[in-house]
Amino acid sequence: MEADRLNTPTTFEMPLEVLGHDLLFAQDPNSKHHGTTIWDASLVFAKFLERNCRKGRFSPAKLKGKRVIELGAGCGVSGFAMAMLGCDVIVTDQKEVLPLLQRFYET
């Protein structure tokens, strides 16, 4: 993905609240690369972690320092959710997808 493609009309930011943090994830669903779309499964996984954190099954105290690698992270929703729980996370994807992954930020 070319850097100038990040500002096209097909690229937009998706707000998501995870573990009390308001996040913005960039995505480009019209790209030819699968990793440029926020997949429903990653949203479900992030909310699963959040719900179970509140129930005490997962907590930053239990997960602090655990190492996680997310292969094919795409827009990064799952990896960032794990990082918010205290895990040391490495997210990876193809070079064409990395510019969107790098655009994540907290509002």
N, C-alpha and C positions, 0 to 999 in steps of 0.2 A: 504494500500500500504506500503510495507516495505521500509525503508529508502534506502537500497541498490538498489532498483528498480529505483531510480531517476537517476542513471548513466548508465542505460541499453541503448543499441542501439535504442530502440523504443522511448526513451524520448528525446525530442529536444526542443530548444527554438525558439519561433516565434517572430521576431521583429515587432513592430507596433509603428507608430508615431501617438500620440494623443495629441492634443492641444499644439503642439510645443515641445513635449517631446518624445524622443526616448526610447521606453520601450521594455523589453524582457519578454515574458511570457513562462513558461515551460508547456509542454503538453505531454501526452502519449496516442496517439490515439489507441494504441493496448491494453490498459488496459481494464479490464472488467467493470470498473466504468465509468459511463457517464460523470462525472464531470472532467475527465482528458483530455478532448478535448475542444479546443477553438471553440465554436459554431459560425456559421455565424451570427446568430441573435445578439450576443454580439458585434461583429465587426460592424454590421450595426448600433446598438444602440450607440456605442462610436462615430462613424462618424456622426450620427444624432445630438448628443450633440455638437460635435465640430462645425459642420456647423451652427447650430442654435445659438451657442455662438458667432460666427463671425457676425451673422445677428442681434445680440443684444437681442434675445429672452431669452437666458440663458446667464448668466454672473457670474463670481465669486462674484460680488457685490450683485446680486440677490439671489444667492444660498448659500452664506457663512453662516455657522452655521445650515443649514437645516440638519435634521437627516435622514439618509437612512440606511436601513438594506437590504442586499441582501441575501436571503435564497437560498442555493444551488448555490453559487457563482462560483463553478468550478475553472477555472484558473484565475478568477478575473477581466476580461477585463471591464465589465460594472461597477463594483464597483470602480475600480481605475479611470475610466473616470469621474465618479461622484465626487470622491475625488479631482481630479484635478480642478474641477469647484468650489471647496470650501466647498463641503458638508462634514459633519462628517459621515463617512461610517463605518459600521460594515459588514464584509463579513463572511458568514458561509458556511460550507459544512460538509459532512461526514468525519470521522477521516481518512479514507483511501485516501481522496483527498487533505487534508490539506498540505502535504509536497510539492505538486506542487504549491499550492496557496502561500505558503511561499517563493517560489523561485523567485517570481517576483522581478525585479529591473529595475532601470532606468540607461541607458548607458550614 
